[in-house]
Amino acid sequence: MSSPKRIEGFIPRFTVWGKPFWEAAKKRELVVQECVDCGKKNYPPTPHCPSCLSLNLKWVRVSGKGKIYSYSIVYEYPPPGFKTPYIIALIDLEEGVRMLSNIVDCKPEDVKIGMEVEVVFEDITENFTLPKFRPIK
């Protein structure tokens, strides 16, 4: 892993409505927003429900299990903290939201669309934890 100072510029800035997501990740929990009015789950975090525009949102813990919808394998020019090749994927969570993340513990030639995955957490710095996904064996 690269030095924390070098990685720091690549860590997402926390927005007011997204901060609970990153706080939960630090506790090794995966959460998404849920609209209290229409029940629709939402990711990435927003200040209002994209379905009914309600401001009445809450955070709910999700299973962290899903299937790969699509993926890309990166072979060149990794950002600090990454070694090539690495896998970026869109994951459809069981709860109905799609999340962009990395696939770990999987050879690039073994990744498949529809592969079942589960969340794992990696401490990037002392104060920042990143949810990633690995194949369910």
FENLINPE-V362519 format. One record per backbone hydrogen bond with DSSP energy under -1.0 kcal/mol. NH is the residue of the N-H (numbers start at 1). CO is the residue of the C=O. E is the energy in kcal/mol with one decimal. If there is no record, write none. Layout:
# FENLINPE-V362519
nh	co	e
NH	CO	E
NH	CO	E
This chain:
# FENLINPE-V362519
nh	co	e
7	3	-2.0
8	4	-2.0
10	7	-2.8
11	8	-1.3
19	15	-1.9
21	18	-1.1
22	18	-1.3
23	19	-2.3
24	20	-2.1
25	21	-2.1
26	22	-1.8
28	25	-2.0
29	24	-2.2
32	60	-2.1
33	42	-1.9
34	58	-2.9
35	40	-2.6
36	56	-3.0
39	35	-1.6
42	33	-3.0
49	54	-2.9
53	49	-2.0
57	55	-1.5
58	34	-2.5
60	32	-2.8
62	30	-2.8
66	117	-2.3
67	92	-2.0
68	115	-2.1
69	90	-3.3
70	90	-1.2
72	88	-2.6
74	86	-3.2
82	79	-1.9
86	74	-1.7
88	72	-2.8
89	101	-3.4
90	70	-2.7
91	99	-3.4
92	67	-3.0
93	97	-2.9
94	65	-2.6
96	93	-2.2
99	91	-2.7
101	89	-2.5
103	87	-1.9
104	133	-3.1
110	107	-2.0
114	68	-3.0
115	112	-1.8
117	66	-2.8
118	134	-2.5
119	64	-1.8
120	132	-3.0
122	130	-2.3
124	128	-2.4
125	128	-1.7
130	122	-3.1
132	120	-3.2
133	102	-2.8
134	118	-2.4
136	116	-2.4
